[in-house]
Amino acid sequence: MKSQINALESAIVSGKPIEDTKPLEKSMAEVSIPKGPFRFNAADYLHGASVDIAHSSSSNLNTFFGLDQTNLVLLDRPQPPKDKAWCSNENSPVLTINLSKFIKPVYVSYQHAKWHEQIPNEAPKIYDVVACLDFHCNNWKPLASNCEYSTQSIGTEQFCNITSPVTPIEKVQFRFRENYGDSKMTCVHLVRVYEETQTPVITEKKKDCEKEKICRELKKFYHNSSLDYAVVS
């Protein structure tokens, strides 16, 4: 975890594009992913994205005790931890995300925690992504359909192209249609929504400070208090 936090801090402080900290891998056989000079994940919690809990399925990260950890599914890390997944027992769970800014998405991605030998039954298999055209996501437009998290790559980020042209949007909804066999639970570890830019995306100074503060707090809790770390991470 220390190396993950240090990687986040380095990316934040240096201002390097996300492309420098995460390799681009192709997971779908249909269309190759265009390689622009810079990638920006607008679904990153550290950049200001958040889960719209009111328009998402209920999950284990938002308990009746009032401890809301739902945004962990948006905490962009090289490798998501196994025990901090967004898990829902709904039949076809949906995850609605307020993006950090208006973007024209190019592709989305999903990353599951590392697994060994056999993919977990609760891992998402097939999902769709739609653009929300209103606050409640009652009106929407398809972005990517029949995206598949493949068994070919263990614990790596896998991409799905946007198949429908779209005007700038600020909210998307992931719709998980099928998992790998668990009839009671679907567990989602990390989703991303990318745009490509010609120059690095410059965030506001205030938000940069907030990101650094989050990283410092995670690092402090990791070293000094396992209980507090479990709460905030």
HUCORBEL-V426427 format. One record per backbone hydrogen bond with DSSP energy under -0.5 kcal/mol. NH is the residue of the N-H (numbers start at 1). CO is the residue of the C=O. E is the energy in kcal/mol with one decimal. If there is no record, write none. Layout:
NH,CO,E  NH,CO,E
This chain:
5,1,-2.5  6,2,-2.5  7,3,-2.0  8,4,-2.1  9,5,-2.8  10,6,-2.6  11,7,-2.1  12,8,-2.2  13,9,-3.0  14,10,-2.5  15,11,-1.3  18,39,-0.9  20,17,-1.8  21,18,-1.4  22,18,-0.9  25,23,-0.6  27,25,-0.5  36,34,-1.0  38,197,-1.0  40,195,-2.2  42,40,-0.9  42,193,-2.4  43,193,-0.5  44,41,-1.1  45,43,-0.5  45,74,-2.4  47,44,-1.3  48,45,-1.3  49,44,-2.0  50,98,-2.1  52,96,-2.9  53,51,-1.3  55,52,-1.0  56,53,-1.5  57,94,-2.8  60,87,-1.7  62,59,-1.1  63,67,-1.2  66,63,-1.6  68,66,-0.9  69,61,-4.0  69,67,-0.7  72,69,-2.0  73,70,-1.7  74,71,-1.9  75,72,-1.1  76,74,-1.2  77,75,-0.5  84,81,-0.9  85,82,-0.5  86,188,-3.5  87,85,-0.9  88,186,-2.4  93,90,-0.6  95,174,-2.6  97,172,-3.1  98,50,-3.2  99,97,-0.8  99,170,-2.3  100,42,-2.6  103,169,-2.4  105,103,-0.7  106,194,-2.8  107,194,-0.9  108,160,-2.5  109,192,-2.1  110,158,-2.3  111,190,-2.4  118,116,-3.1  123,120,-1.5  124,187,-0.6  125,178,-3.2  126,178,-1.8  127,147,-2.3  128,175,-2.5  129,144,-2.8  130,173,-2.2  131,141,-3.5  132,130,-0.5  132,171,-2.3  133,139,-3.1  134,139,-0.7  137,134,-1.0  140,138,-0.5  141,131,-2.1  143,129,-2.7  144,129,-2.1  147,127,-2.4  149,125,-2.1  150,148,-0.9  153,150,-0.5  154,152,-0.5  155,153,-0.7  158,110,-2.4  160,108,-2.6  162,106,-2.3  163,143,-2.6  163,161,-0.5  164,143,-1.1  169,103,-2.8  172,97,-1.9  173,130,-2.2  174,95,-3.0  175,128,-3.3  176,93,-2.3  176,174,-0.6  177,126,-1.7  177,175,-0.8  178,126,-1.6  180,121,-0.8  180,123,-1.4  182,121,-1.8  183,181,-0.5  186,88,-2.4  187,122,-2.5  188,86,-3.1  188,186,-0.5  190,111,-0.9  191,73,-1.6  192,109,-1.9  194,107,-2.7  195,40,-1.8  197,38,-1.7  203,201,-0.6  208,204,-2.1  209,205,-2.1  210,206,-1.9  211,207,-2.4  212,208,-2.3  213,209,-2.3  214,210,-2.1  215,211,-2.1  216,212,-2.5  217,213,-2.4  218,214,-2.4  219,215,-2.3  220,216,-2.5  221,217,-2.7  222,218,-2.2  223,219,-1.8  224,220,-2.4  225,221,-2.1  229,225,-2.2  230,226,-2.0  231,227,-1.4  232,228,-2.3  233,229,-2.5
